[in-house]
Amino acid sequence: MPEVSKVVADVSSKSKSKSTLVVAESPNACKTGSSINFVVVDNKLKFEYNKNNAVKAGLKTNDDFKALAINVE
């Protein structure tokens, strides 16, 4: 879904100076700018977390939060 990745990247770049949490539900969304990306693994809803994207967006992060994620970048 390249068009979804482009939208996530566009939203991330437009909102990076506004301390905005970008949450997505798309393959590779954390690689294209989302801080949190929801995924389904073994019929269970889980999430990926990209701390670097959160910090770039001006958000405060907590290491306890990343322990809950399935994939941390």
Buried (B, 14 or more C-beta within 10 A) or exposed (E): EEEBBEBBBEBBEEBBEEEBEBEBBBEBBBBBBBBBBBBEEEEEEBBBBBBEBBEEBEBEEEEEBBEEBEBBE
